[in-house]
Amino acid sequence: MDKKIEILRFLIKSCERESLYVFNNLLKDLELTSNQVEVITILNSYGAMSVKELGNLLICEKKSPSRLVQSLIKKKLLIKKVDETDKRVSLIELTAQGKKLIPEINAANEKFNRIIEEKIHNSNQVDELIDILQEYLEGTDSLSKIHRRYDIDK
């Protein structure tokens, strides 16, 4: 059993590595990483929010997403502004330049989803994998973020 579990462990790791390679390749013309795209996608979906709120939705970052946010501010894709209702809070939001990238980001996301779908085209297998991986992640912060982000009932 130990050998099977080790094989499983390396298959999971390899899937992540290969997927990141493919997705980052789809994004190279945008000069963005998959992590940066995740930030942009969340802000596009949810609107302006604090870095802490963003961190509660990001799957790519275990710690504070401050470094990621700063890299996107430097690229002029995000701006930081003071919250109108609570002047102590800083909000981050997409700039016009950041919003202009949304169609291309959506296209890359869609293309990547199709690549995965071509490899695992049976929807029952997709459902099974989702169930297995959710069970594996049960009780983790990562699964909580996925549930929050995609409004999945536990």
Order of alpha helices (4+ residues) and beta strands (2+ residues): alpha-alpha-alpha-alpha-beta-beta-alpha-alpha-alpha-alpha
